[in-house]
Amino acid sequence: MLKVQEIRELIKLVDQSSIDEFSYEYEGSKIKMKKHGEVKSVVEHVQQAAPAPAPQPVPAVQEAPRLEPKVEAAAVQEVKQEEAQDTSDLHKIVSPMVGTFYASSSPEADAYVKAGSKVSKDSVVCIVEAMKLFNEIEAEVNGEIVEILVKDGQLVEYGQPLFLVKPE
């Protein structure tokens, strides 16, 4: 059975992600979360099948506080500028997995690339950490980094664009 703190962390991760539904089963325990306007978590202990009729499990419902998104005017303006910019001729380096984006190999090290950096196909441009494994992400194309689309330490989704590269 998961601990309350682990369930809270799961609720937090589901709330911050773009997924709408999450379910998890392990050793007879089942957790199912749905996100439709508010985040709810249902935890129930599933009894193993027995010849005698088993009593119905009583789900424990825990509601997470709904956080209101804070949108700053500068962020909205930045999004509008990104939409206005034509990126059809630029290559997008996307995240191959869900994880945490790191621009450098350690906090004291310089970033692998910056806007304006020249890269080759096998150049490491960042690290995506998933399940305590640090995965080096390569540029996949020769060119110049035009823009870095995520911040250091930010959670990224599978297929989320990380960099825009002007191919050579």
C-alpha distance (Angstrom), angle and dihedral (degrees) to the residues before:
residue distance angle dihedral
M1 . . .
L2 3.79 . .
K3 3.78 119.7 .
V4 3.79 120.4 -116.1
Q5 3.82 91.3 -110.5
E6 3.82 90.9 53.8
I7 3.80 90.5 50.2
R8 3.81 90.2 49.9
E9 3.82 90.0 51.7
L10 3.81 90.3 50.6
I11 3.81 90.6 50.3
K12 3.80 90.0 50.0
L13 3.82 92.9 49.5
V14 3.81 93.2 47.2
D15 3.82 90.3 47.8
Q16 3.82 92.1 51.6
S17 3.81 94.2 45.4
S18 3.78 130.5 75.2
I19 3.81 94.3 -118.3
D20 3.81 117.6 111.4
E21 3.79 100.2 -161.6
F22 3.81 135.2 32.0
S23 3.80 131.0 177.9
Y24 3.79 131.4 179.6
E25 3.82 131.0 -176.6
Y26 3.78 126.8 -172.4
E27 3.82 131.6 159.9
G28 3.78 95.3 -19.4
S29 3.81 95.6 -43.3
K30 3.77 120.8 111.6
I31 3.81 130.9 -167.0
K32 3.78 122.3 -172.5
M33 3.82 124.7 178.9
K34 3.78 127.8 -175.9
K35 3.78 126.0 -172.9
H36 3.81 113.8 -152.8
G37 3.82 108.9 141.1
E38 3.78 92.4 -40.7
V39 3.78 134.0 34.9
K40 3.79 117.8 -114.9
S41 3.75 129.3 175.7
V42 3.79 124.2 -158.4
V43 3.78 118.7 -166.5
E44 3.78 120.4 -174.6
H45 3.75 134.6 168.7
V46 3.81 110.1 -132.4
Q47 3.81 115.1 -145.0
Q48 3.80 118.0 -136.0
A49 3.83 114.5 -109.6
A50 3.81 110.3 -86.6
P51 3.81 130.9 179.7
A52 3.81 91.3 -117.3
P53 3.81 117.1 67.4
A54 3.81 108.3 -94.0
P55 3.80 121.8 -139.3
Q56 3.79 115.6 -104.2
P57 3.83 112.0 -95.8
V58 3.78 114.6 -114.9
P59 3.82 110.2 -131.5
A60 3.77 118.5 -137.1
V61 3.80 110.5 -140.0
Q62 3.75 120.4 -156.4
E63 3.77 120.1 -176.6
A64 3.76 119.0 -152.8
P65 3.79 117.7 -142.5
R66 3.78 111.3 -99.2
L67 3.77 110.6 -120.8
E68 3.77 116.2 -148.8
P69 3.81 110.9 -132.7
K70 3.77 114.2 -116.1
V71 3.77 110.7 -142.4
E72 3.75 118.1 -174.5
A73 3.79 121.6 -152.6
A74 3.82 90.7 -122.1
A75 3.81 91.1 55.8
V76 3.81 92.0 50.1
Q77 3.81 91.0 48.8
E78 3.83 90.0 48.3
V79 3.83 90.9 53.4
K80 3.81 91.0 49.9
Q81 3.81 90.4 50.8
E82 3.81 90.7 50.6
E83 3.79 90.9 51.2
A84 3.80 90.9 49.2
Q85 3.83 92.8 51.9
D86 3.80 113.1 91.2
T87 3.81 107.7 -126.4
S88 3.80 98.5 169.9
D89 3.83 93.3 110.6
L90 3.83 93.9 45.6
H91 3.81 126.2 91.7
K92 3.81 115.6 -129.2
I93 3.79 118.6 -142.7
V94 3.81 103.5 -151.2
S95 3.79 132.8 -165.1
P96 3.81 111.2 -99.4
M97 3.82 90.9 -155.3
V98 3.78 146.6 14.0
G99 3.80 110.8 -87.3
T100 3.78 147.8 96.9
F101 3.82 119.8 -52.1
Y102 3.81 118.0 -133.1
A103 3.80 121.1 -175.7
S104 3.83 93.0 -160.4
S105 3.80 140.3 30.6
S106 3.82 92.6 -110.8
P107 3.81 137.0 4.6
E108 3.82 92.3 -101.6
A109 3.82 95.5 45.9
D110 3.81 124.9 91.5
A111 3.79 118.6 -103.3
Y112 3.81 115.4 -89.5
V113 3.82 90.7 -124.4
K114 3.79 139.9 3.9
A115 3.78 132.1 -165.6
G116 3.82 105.1 -69.0
S117 3.83 95.0 27.6
K118 3.82 116.6 137.4
V119 3.82 113.9 -128.1
S120 3.80 136.4 -174.0
K121 3.80 127.5 -151.2
D122 3.80 93.4 -91.2
S123 3.83 97.5 40.8
V124 3.81 113.7 123.6
V125 3.81 107.6 -126.1
C126 3.82 101.2 175.8
I127 3.79 146.7 -25.6
V128 3.80 126.1 -107.2
E129 3.79 112.2 -159.8
A130 3.79 115.7 -152.2
M131 3.79 124.8 169.8
K132 3.82 91.8 -11.6
L133 3.81 91.7 -54.2
F134 3.80 117.6 118.9
N135 3.82 110.1 -143.6
E136 3.80 118.8 -165.0
I137 3.80 112.0 -138.3
E138 3.80 117.1 -148.8
A139 3.81 127.5 -150.4
E140 3.85 95.2 -118.4
V141 3.83 89.6 -157.0
N142 3.81 139.4 54.6
G143 3.79 111.8 -113.9
E144 3.79 148.5 81.3
I145 3.82 126.9 -56.8
V146 3.81 106.0 -117.4
E147 3.79 99.7 176.9
I148 3.80 140.9 -0.2
L149 3.80 106.7 -139.5
V150 3.83 100.4 -167.7
K151 3.80 136.3 49.2
D152 3.79 126.8 -119.1
G153 3.81 110.5 -88.1
Q154 3.82 93.7 18.1
L155 3.81 121.0 140.0
V156 3.80 111.2 -115.9
E157 3.79 131.6 -163.1
Y158 3.79 129.5 -136.3
G159 3.82 109.0 -80.9
Q160 3.82 94.0 11.9
P161 3.83 111.9 145.3
L162 3.82 111.7 -112.7
F163 3.82 103.0 173.4
L164 3.78 139.6 14.7
V165 3.81 113.3 -140.4
K166 3.80 128.0 -168.9
P167 3.83 102.0 -141.1
E168 3.81 120.1 -135.0
